[in-house]
Amino acid sequence: MPPVKKQVKKRAPPKHKLPDPLKPGEVLTDSMKRQWKVGGAVGQGGFGLLYAASPNGPGTVGPNAEYVIKIEPHDNGPLFSEINFYLRTAKQDMIRDWMKAKKMKHLGVPRYIGSGSHEGKMRLRFMVMERFGENLHKMFESAGKVFTRRDVAMLAIRLLHTLEYLHEHQFVHADIKGSNLLLGFTKDTQDQVYLVDYGLAYRYLPDSGHRDYKEDPRKAHDGTPEFTSSDAHKGVPAARRGDIEILGYVLLQWLCGQLPWEDNLANCDYLRDQKIKYLRNIPSLLKACFPEGDCPDEMRKYLEYTSGLVLNSSRYQERPDYNYLRGLFTSALKKAGWKDDGKFDFLAAKPKASKKGQIKSSTDDDVQSPQKGRSVSPKKRAAPKKKAVKRRSDDSDVSPPPKKKAAPRKQAVKKRVYDDSDSDSPSPKPKPKAAKAKAAKSRKAKSPASKSPKPKAAAAKRGRKARALSTIATQTSPGLMARGRLSNGT
Ligand SMILES: Nc1ncnc2c1ncn2[C@@H]1O[C@H](COP(=O)(O)OP(=O)(O)OP(=O)(O)O)[C@@H](O)[C@H]1O
C-alpha cells in the first residue's frame, strides 16, 4: 500500500438549511389525502429529519410506530430526488409483482407509502416510509469491523437481488454501503436488509435508452469515497456495473476489515488511481486485503468478474450477470454446509433488543470484538473523514424545488461530510495490520471445517459521529455538460 499523502483541496459545503423540527402530535396530510401523526424524532440525515409516525388516530404515536416520516425544507433537492425514485420504482404493487414472479419472500427495496408538502413556519417536503432498525455499518463496528464469511455470503445474495430489481426498473443506487443498509425494525424481521437513501439514485436507462459513456471531470467522485465506482471517479454517468463494483468493495471491506486505499480517503484522485490499479491486478488486491492468503474463493471470483466488467469501456452498458454472482455465494454456503437462514452472526454481537424486540439506539461506548471478546477503543476505531457527493437524477414526477435554488448548470450536489469537523487535517490513519489479523482470525473461525460457536459477547454500540451535509438542488442536464477526458485505464 503506497503511503500517499497528497494535499487535498476541500470545497466548502454549499449553504443549506435544516427543516424546522415538527412537534409530536402534528398531523401531516399526504398527496393522497391520508393523514399521518408525527411522534418522536428517530434520526437525522444531512439536512433532513426523521420522525416516528402512525396513521392519524386517537392517542399519541408510540415508540413502536411502524412508519417514519422524513422531512426536508421544500427547496432542498435530495428528498425531491428520493420521492421521484420511489414513485417510479418502489410502488407496493410493483414490488409485490416482482417478488411473486421470482418466488421471493423478501426484497430489500423499501415500499413507497406516501409523500406531500406541509405548510408550517417553513414549507416542508415529506415522505412516509416503512420503519426500519439498525444499520449494517453499526453492526460491522459492533462485530469488531469484520463480518463472517457466512454473513457476507447471505448479505451478498440479498443485495444482488435488490440491485437486480433496481436495475431492471431503470435505476442504479450509486451509494451502497453499510450505513445505507437497514435491518428490519422488529426482532422477527432482522433477517431482512433494506437499501435506503436514494438521494444519489440515478436513472441510467431513461426512455431514450441507456446513457452514453462520457467522462466529465466536473462531475467526478460522486458517492462515498472509499466505495464509489471507477466510473463515478471519472464523472461518467452511473450505470449498473458501478453498483456491482461498489458492492464488491463493501463486501470486501466486510470480509477483510479494511480496504487498501483507506489510508487517504480525502484524496479522490488517489482513490480512483488505487481502485483502477487494483482492478487491473486482482491478485495484488487480494494480497493487500488478505495477507495470509485466505480470501474466500467467491470473493475472488466476484472481483475478477467486476474487473472485467469495469475496465472495459465497451461493457459500460452491459447487464451484469446477477445469477452468476449470486451463484458464487450460494455455492459457497452450500459447500460449507451453511444454511441461508438470515440468522446473521453479527446479530449475536449486538446489544440486546428492547422489550418488544426493537433494536436499541447506539451509544458511544467501547465496542467488544465478538470473536475475541476484546474491547476495542473508540479512538482506534474512529472512522476516517469521508464525504459523499450527491447529484440528483434528472427525471421527476414530483414538483421540483423552486428555480431560485438552481445553480446555472442545473445540477444538484449533495455533499456529505462525516465527522463533525470540516477541517483540512488529514484523516486519522487506520491500523491495517491489526484489522487484517483480526479479520483473518474471524474468517478462520468460520471456515467450513470449524464449528466455532456464535459470538456471545454483548457489544455496546457506538453512536455515529455528527455529520454535516449540504445540497444545491437543480435539474441535471448531462447533454449540456462539457466532456472532459481523464486517463481511464480502459
Ligand atoms: N425507514 C427508516 N426507518 C428508520 N430509520 C431510518 C429510515 N430511513 C433512514 N433512517 C435513519 O435515519 C438517518 C438518516 O436517514 P437517510 O440516510 O435516509 O437521510 P439522509 O438525509 O440521506 O442522510 P445521510 O445521507 O446524511 O445519511 C440514518 O441514520 C438512517 O439510518
The ligand as a MOL file (V3000), in Angstrom:
LIG
                    3D

  0  0  0     0  0            999 V3000
M  V30 BEGIN CTAB
M  V30 COUNTS 31 33 0 0 0
M  V30 BEGIN ATOM
M  V30 1 N -37.0970 3.9890 7.1450 0
M  V30 2 C -36.2700 4.2520 8.1530 0
M  V30 3 N -36.5150 3.7640 9.3910 0
M  V30 4 C -35.6860 4.0410 10.4210 0
M  V30 5 N -34.5750 4.7730 10.3230 0
M  V30 6 C -34.2810 5.2780 9.1190 0
M  V30 7 C -35.1030 5.0500 7.9690 0
M  V30 8 N -34.5540 5.6720 6.9100 0
M  V30 9 C -33.4460 6.2620 7.3640 0
M  V30 10 N -33.2680 6.0340 8.6810 0
M  V30 11 C -32.1550 6.5240 9.5070 0
M  V30 12 O -32.2100 7.9440 9.5330 0
M  V30 13 C -30.9320 8.5270 9.3040 0
M  V30 14 C -30.9310 9.4440 8.1010 0
M  V30 15 O -31.5330 8.8120 7.0020 0
M  V30 16 P -31.0610 8.9900 5.4860 0
M  V30 17 O -29.7050 8.3870 5.3400 0
M  V30 18 O -32.1170 8.4600 4.5950 0
M  V30 19 O -31.0310 10.5370 5.3760 0
M  V30 20 P -30.0800 11.4310 4.5250 0
M  V30 21 O -30.5940 12.8240 4.6070 0
M  V30 22 O -29.9100 10.8420 3.1580 0
M  V30 23 O -28.7780 11.3100 5.3800 0
M  V30 24 P -27.3410 10.9440 5.0340 0
M  V30 25 O -27.2850 10.8000 3.5490 0
M  V30 26 O -26.5440 12.0630 5.5860 0
M  V30 27 O -27.1100 9.6260 5.7360 0
M  V30 28 C -29.9900 7.3640 9.1280 0
M  V30 29 O -29.3340 7.2030 10.3670 0
M  V30 30 C -30.8310 6.1560 8.8760 0
M  V30 31 O -30.2530 5.0410 9.4990 0
M  V30 END ATOM
M  V30 BEGIN BOND
M  V30 1 1 1 2
M  V30 2 1 2 3
M  V30 3 2 2 7
M  V30 4 2 3 4
M  V30 5 1 4 5
M  V30 6 2 5 6
M  V30 7 1 6 7
M  V30 8 1 6 10
M  V30 9 1 7 8
M  V30 10 2 8 9
M  V30 11 1 9 10
M  V30 12 1 10 11
M  V30 13 1 11 12
M  V30 14 1 11 30
M  V30 15 1 12 13
M  V30 16 1 13 14
M  V30 17 1 13 28
M  V30 18 1 14 15
M  V30 19 1 15 16
M  V30 20 2 16 17
M  V30 21 1 16 18
M  V30 22 1 16 19
M  V30 23 1 19 20
M  V30 24 2 20 21
M  V30 25 1 20 22
M  V30 26 1 20 23
M  V30 27 1 23 24
M  V30 28 2 24 25
M  V30 29 1 24 26
M  V30 30 1 24 27
M  V30 31 1 28 29
M  V30 32 1 28 30
M  V30 33 1 30 31
M  V30 END BOND
M  V30 END CTAB
M  END
